[in-house]
Amino acid sequence: MLKIDHVARARVIKEECIRQDLPPIQAIVVNKRTGVPGAGYVATGRHGKVYRRSVRRVHEYAWSKKAPF
């Protein structure tokens, strides 16, 4: 079985969100201690208005019951 690290998985998710015009769902994957995404999260930055807007978009999006990818 091919092993893929968490950074590669996040990249695949990011690319699919972009391709399918979905909000950046990886924005809500945060460090338990810090409450922010890890350094590998580059979609919108990890702090500030743009990041908070991305999190809000993820929560407000009408996600399908079927996995988008």
Buried (B, 14 or more C-beta within 10 A) or exposed (E): EEEEEEEEEBBEBBEEBEEEEBBBBBBEEBEEEEEBBBEBBEBBBBEEEEBEEBBEBBEEEEEEEEEEE
